[in-house]
């Protein structure tokens, strides 16, 4: 499944592929913004996130997701 995240630092929008583990292995990780270096998403659990891509810019990141 493709999921989307926005950087709360600069508003860059990223897509990633969310994959559920087929085994009870816990996956963890962190993805930082390629533009400003702030954390975009961190995870720990049965899902992993791969194939991160910048897909646009949402201003301050709030308007895109109804947080304004």
N, CA, C and O atoms as CSV, one atom per row, in Angstrom:
chain,resi,resn,atom,element,x,y,z
A,1,UNK,N,N,0.846,-1.159,0.000
A,1,UNK,CA,C,0.000,0.000,0.000
A,1,UNK,C,C,0.901,1.234,0.000
A,1,UNK,O,O,1.907,1.275,0.709
A,2,UNK,N,N,0.540,2.224,-0.788
A,2,UNK,CA,C,1.275,3.483,-0.796
A,2,UNK,C,C,0.631,4.418,0.220
A,2,UNK,O,O,-0.585,4.610,0.225
A,3,UNK,N,N,1.475,5.001,1.086
A,3,UNK,CA,C,1.010,5.946,2.102
A,3,UNK,C,C,1.770,7.248,1.927
A,3,UNK,O,O,2.832,7.280,1.304
A,4,UNK,N,N,1.215,8.334,2.486
A,4,UNK,CA,C,1.797,9.661,2.336
A,4,UNK,C,C,2.056,10.281,3.688
A,4,UNK,O,O,1.286,10.102,4.632
A,5,UNK,N,N,3.159,11.019,3.771
A,5,UNK,CA,C,3.546,11.731,4.981
A,5,UNK,C,C,4.014,13.118,4.580
A,5,UNK,O,O,4.522,13.307,3.475
A,6,UNK,N,N,3.848,14.084,5.461
A,6,UNK,CA,C,4.389,15.413,5.181
A,6,UNK,C,C,5.378,15.785,6.272
A,6,UNK,O,O,5.216,15.411,7.434
A,7,UNK,N,N,6.398,16.523,5.881
A,7,UNK,CA,C,7.389,17.017,6.823
A,7,UNK,C,C,6.791,18.223,7.534
A,7,UNK,O,O,6.336,19.169,6.890
A,8,UNK,N,N,6.793,18.187,8.857
A,8,UNK,CA,C,6.259,19.317,9.621
A,8,UNK,C,C,7.242,20.482,9.670
A,8,UNK,O,O,6.893,21.576,10.115
A,9,UNK,N,N,8.468,20.249,9.215
A,9,UNK,CA,C,9.458,21.320,9.186
A,9,UNK,C,C,9.327,22.204,7.963
A,9,UNK,O,O,9.324,23.430,8.077
A,10,UNK,N,N,9.218,21.583,6.775
A,10,UNK,CA,C,9.210,22.382,5.547
A,10,UNK,C,C,8.018,22.095,4.635
A,10,UNK,O,O,7.839,22.784,3.631
A,11,UNK,N,N,7.201,21.096,4.964
A,11,UNK,CA,C,6.006,20.824,4.177
A,11,UNK,C,C,6.192,19.896,2.989
A,11,UNK,O,O,5.238,19.657,2.249
A,12,UNK,N,N,7.398,19.364,2.785
A,12,UNK,CA,C,7.607,18.433,1.684
A,12,UNK,C,C,6.757,17.186,1.910
A,12,UNK,O,O,6.693,16.666,3.024
A,13,UNK,N,N,6.108,16.710,0.856
A,13,UNK,CA,C,5.249,15.532,0.940
A,13,UNK,C,C,6.002,14.341,0.355
A,13,UNK,O,O,6.626,14.436,-0.702
A,14,UNK,N,N,5.928,13.225,1.065
A,14,UNK,CA,C,6.599,11.996,0.650
A,14,UNK,C,C,5.597,10.865,0.521
A,14,UNK,O,O,4.603,10.812,1.245
A,15,UNK,N,N,5.871,9.958,-0.414
A,15,UNK,CA,C,5.136,8.700,-0.480
A,15,UNK,C,C,6.093,7.594,-0.060
A,15,UNK,O,O,7.307,7.706,-0.226
A,16,UNK,N,N,5.525,6.530,0.483
A,16,UNK,CA,C,6.316,5.359,0.861
A,16,UNK,C,C,5.444,4.128,0.683
A,16,UNK,O,O,4.217,4.212,0.722
A,17,UNK,N,N,6.081,2.995,0.490
A,17,UNK,CA,C,5.359,1.730,0.398
A,17,UNK,C,C,5.321,1.126,1.802
A,17,UNK,O,O,6.359,0.888,2.419
A,18,UNK,N,N,4.105,0.883,2.292
A,18,UNK,CA,C,3.922,0.254,3.600
A,18,UNK,C,C,3.765,-1.244,3.390
A,18,UNK,O,O,2.892,-1.688,2.644
A,19,UNK,N,N,4.619,-2.021,4.054
A,19,UNK,CA,C,4.585,-3.471,3.905
A,19,UNK,C,C,4.399,-4.120,5.266
A,19,UNK,O,O,5.091,-3.762,6.219
A,20,UNK,N,N,3.483,-5.062,5.373
A,20,UNK,CA,C,3.272,-5.801,6.607
A,20,UNK,C,C,4.161,-7.041,6.589
A,20,UNK,O,O,4.229,-7.756,5.590
A,21,UNK,N,N,4.834,-7.282,7.697
A,21,UNK,CA,C,5.709,-8.441,7.804
A,21,UNK,C,C,4.882,-9.721,7.790
A,21,UNK,O,O,3.820,-9.793,8.407
A,22,UNK,N,N,5.378,-10.724,7.084
A,22,UNK,CA,C,4.687,-12.012,7.046
A,22,UNK,C,C,5.108,-12.896,8.220
A,22,UNK,O,O,4.557,-13.978,8.421
A,23,UNK,N,N,6.082,-12.429,8.985
A,23,UNK,CA,C,6.537,-13.140,10.183
A,23,UNK,C,C,6.380,-12.206,11.378
A,23,UNK,O,O,6.186,-11.004,11.191
A,24,UNK,N,N,6.458,-12.727,12.595
A,24,UNK,CA,C,6.288,-11.855,13.765
A,24,UNK,C,C,7.522,-11.013,14.094
A,24,UNK,O,O,7.791,-10.731,15.261
A,25,UNK,N,N,8.261,-10.618,13.074
A,25,UNK,CA,C,9.464,-9.815,13.264
A,25,UNK,C,C,9.069,-8.340,13.392
A,25,UNK,O,O,8.289,-7.824,12.591
A,26,UNK,N,N,9.611,-7.681,14.396
A,26,UNK,CA,C,9.355,-6.256,14.592
A,26,UNK,C,C,10.318,-5.464,13.709
A,26,UNK,O,O,11.526,-5.701,13.724
A,27,UNK,N,N,9.780,-4.536,12.954
A,27,UNK,CA,C,10.573,-3.675,12.097
A,27,UNK,C,C,10.554,-2.269,12.683
A,27,UNK,O,O,9.522,-1.820,13.183
A,28,UNK,N,N,11.678,-1.575,12.626
A,28,UNK,CA,C,11.697,-0.197,13.097
A,28,UNK,C,C,12.569,0.624,12.174
A,28,UNK,O,O,13.446,0.095,11.490
A,29,UNK,N,N,12.323,1.904,12.162
A,29,UNK,CA,C,13.113,2.778,11.322
A,29,UNK,C,C,12.722,4.223,11.493
A,29,UNK,O,O,11.799,4.558,12.235
A,30,UNK,N,N,13.441,5.068,10.795
A,30,UNK,CA,C,13.235,6.511,10.841
A,30,UNK,C,C,13.532,7.053,9.459
A,30,UNK,O,O,14.507,6.650,8.824
A,31,UNK,N,N,12.689,7.971,8.989
A,31,UNK,CA,C,12.951,8.644,7.727
A,31,UNK,C,C,12.999,10.133,7.991
A,31,UNK,O,O,12.053,10.700,8.537
A,32,UNK,N,N,14.101,10.774,7.605
A,32,UNK,CA,C,14.266,12.219,7.758
A,32,UNK,C,C,14.070,12.915,6.425
A,32,UNK,O,O,14.370,12.359,5.368
A,33,UNK,N,N,13.565,14.133,6.487
A,33,UNK,CA,C,13.340,14.944,5.290
A,33,UNK,C,C,14.652,15.179,4.549
A,33,UNK,O,O,15.665,15.527,5.156
A,34,UNK,N,N,14.623,14.989,3.246
A,34,UNK,CA,C,15.810,15.199,2.424
A,34,UNK,C,C,16.127,16.672,2.231
A,34,UNK,O,O,17.234,17.017,1.819
A,35,UNK,N,N,15.151,17.561,2.528
A,35,UNK,CA,C,15.343,18.995,2.320
A,35,UNK,C,C,15.791,19.711,3.587
A,35,UNK,O,O,16.734,20.501,3.544
A,36,UNK,N,N,15.125,19.448,4.725
A,36,UNK,CA,C,15.455,20.179,5.952
A,36,UNK,C,C,16.039,19.292,7.046
A,36,UNK,O,O,16.514,19.802,8.061
A,37,UNK,N,N,16.010,17.975,6.858
A,37,UNK,CA,C,16.621,17.063,7.808
A,37,UNK,C,C,15.780,16.685,9.013
A,37,UNK,O,O,16.220,15.885,9.837
A,38,UNK,N,N,14.574,17.244,9.137
A,38,UNK,CA,C,13.724,16.912,10.282
A,38,UNK,C,C,13.062,15.556,10.088
A,38,UNK,O,O,12.857,15.125,8.954
A,39,UNK,N,N,12.723,14.871,11.197
A,39,UNK,CA,C,12.050,13.573,11.074
A,39,UNK,C,C,10.685,13.706,10.394
A,39,UNK,O,O,9.898,14.590,10.733
A,40,UNK,N,N,10.418,12.831,9.443
A,40,UNK,CA,C,9.129,12.784,8.767
A,40,UNK,C,C,8.271,11.680,9.383
A,40,UNK,O,O,7.080,11.872,9.628
A,41,UNK,N,N,8.889,10.521,9.631
A,41,UNK,CA,C,8.139,9.397,10.211
A,41,UNK,C,C,9.111,8.438,10.882
A,41,UNK,O,O,10.206,8.191,10.376
A,42,UNK,N,N,8.702,7.904,12.021
A,42,UNK,CA,C,9.455,6.828,12.662
A,42,UNK,C,C,8.475,5.722,12.993
A,42,UNK,O,O,7.296,5.985,13.233
A,43,UNK,N,N,8.951,4.481,13.008
A,43,UNK,CA,C,8.034,3.355,13.192
A,43,UNK,C,C,8.719,2.216,13.949
A,43,UNK,O,O,9.943,2.086,13.970
A,44,UNK,N,N,7.876,1.412,14.559
A,44,UNK,CA,C,8.301,0.191,15.226
A,44,UNK,C,C,7.080,-0.707,15.308
A,44,UNK,O,O,6.073,-0.324,15.904
A,45,UNK,N,N,7.149,-1.879,14.727
A,45,UNK,CA,C,6.006,-2.774,14.733
A,45,UNK,C,C,6.047,-3.747,13.570
A,45,UNK,O,O,7.116,-4.075,13.056
A,46,UNK,N,N,4.887,-4.200,13.165
A,46,UNK,CA,C,4.811,-5.219,12.112
A,46,UNK,C,C,4.834,-4.631,10.705
A,46,UNK,O,O,4.824,-5.376,9.725
A,47,UNK,N,N,4.863,-3.297,10.595
A,47,UNK,CA,C,4.923,-2.662,9.279
A,47,UNK,C,C,6.297,-2.064,9.040
A,47,UNK,O,O,6.958,-1.602,9.970
A,48,UNK,N,N,6.719,-2.079,7.785
A,48,UNK,CA,C,7.950,-1.439,7.368
A,48,UNK,C,C,7.612,-0.477,6.236
A,48,UNK,O,O,6.618,-0.667,5.535
A,49,UNK,N,N,8.424,0.542,6.057
A,49,UNK,CA,C,8.191,1.558,5.030
A,49,UNK,C,C,9.419,1.644,4.145
A,49,UNK,O,O,10.532,1.858,4.626
A,50,UNK,N,N,9.207,1.474,2.837
A,50,UNK,CA,C,10.304,1.479,1.875
A,50,UNK,C,C,9.960,2.377,0.691
A,50,UNK,O,O,8.846,2.890,0.586
A,51,UNK,N,N,10.920,2.556,-0.183
A,51,UNK,CA,C,10.738,3.279,-1.445
A,51,UNK,C,C,10.220,4.703,-1.232
A,51,UNK,O,O,9.265,5.130,-1.882
A,52,UNK,N,N,10.861,5.430,-0.314
A,52,UNK,CA,C,10.472,6.811,-0.025
A,52,UNK,C,C,10.745,7.699,-1.231
A,52,UNK,O,O,11.813,7.625,-1.839
A,53,UNK,N,N,9.759,8.550,-1.577
A,53,UNK,CA,C,9.904,9.474,-2.704
A,53,UNK,C,C,9.275,10.809,-2.348
A,53,UNK,O,O,8.198,10.856,-1.754
A,54,UNK,N,N,9.943,11.886,-2.711
A,54,UNK,CA,C,9.365,13.216,-2.575
A,54,UNK,C,C,8.347,13.392,-3.693
A,54,UNK,O,O,8.669,13.192,-4.864
A,55,UNK,N,N,7.113,13.767,-3.338
A,55,UNK,CA,C,6.072,13.877,-4.359
A,55,UNK,C,C,5.487,15.281,-4.467
A,55,UNK,O,O,4.555,15.498,-5.241
A,56,UNK,N,N,6.009,16.224,-3.715
A,56,UNK,CA,C,5.498,17.582,-3.820
A,56,UNK,C,C,5.800,18.380,-2.581
A,56,UNK,O,O,6.498,17.930,-1.672
A,57,UNK,N,N,5.253,19.582,-2.567
A,57,UNK,CA,C,5.466,20.481,-1.440
A,57,UNK,C,C,4.130,21.068,-1.043
A,57,UNK,O,O,3.389,21.562,-1.893
A,58,UNK,N,N,3.818,21.020,0.226
A,58,UNK,CA,C,2.525,21.486,0.710
A,58,UNK,C,C,2.587,22.755,1.526
A,58,UNK,O,O,1.824,22.895,2.481
A,59,UNK,N,N,3.456,23.679,1.193
A,59,UNK,CA,C,3.563,24.909,1.975
A,59,UNK,C,C,4.154,24.582,3.327
A,59,UNK,O,O,5.278,24.087,3.417
A,60,UNK,N,N,3.398,24.858,4.389
A,60,UNK,CA,C,3.902,24.540,5.734
A,60,UNK,C,C,3.479,23.157,6.177
A,60,UNK,O,O,3.731,22.766,7.317
A,61,UNK,N,N,2.832,22.400,5.279
A,61,UNK,CA,C,2.438,21.046,5.610
A,61,UNK,C,C,1.083,20.935,6.266
A,61,UNK,O,O,0.537,19.835,6.359
A,62,UNK,N,N,0.519,22.046,6.729
A,62,UNK,CA,C,-0.749,21.993,7.457
A,62,UNK,C,C,-1.957,22.066,6.542
A,62,UNK,O,O,-2.954,21.385,6.784
A,63,UNK,N,N,-1.890,22.874,5.504
A,63,UNK,CA,C,-3.041,23.038,4.622
A,63,UNK,C,C,-3.387,21.758,3.889
A,63,UNK,O,O,-4.565,21.489,3.653
A,64,UNK,N,N,-2.390,20.957,3.519
A,64,UNK,CA,C,-2.610,19.725,2.778
A,64,UNK,C,C,-3.436,18.710,3.550
A,64,UNK,O,O,-4.192,17.935,2.963
A,65,UNK,N,N,-3.286,18.719,4.870
A,65,UNK,CA,C,-3.912,17.676,5.678
A,65,UNK,C,C,-4.951,18.222,6.641
A,65,UNK,O,O,-5.264,17.574,7.640
A,66,UNK,N,N,-5.494,19.406,6.360
A,66,UNK,CA,C,-6.595,19.946,7.151
A,66,UNK,C,C,-6.211,20.378,8.549
A,66,UNK,O,O,-7.055,20.369,9.445
A,67,UNK,N,N,-4.960,20.757,8.762
A,67,UNK,CA,C,-4.538,21.175,10.086
A,67,UNK,C,C,-4.483,22.691,10.219
A,67,UNK,O,O,-4.054,23.194,11.257
A,68,UNK,N,N,-4.897,23.420,9.214
A,68,UNK,CA,C,-4.789,24.886,9.244
A,68,UNK,C,C,-5.794,25.487,10.212
A,68,UNK,O,O,-5.847,26.707,10.368
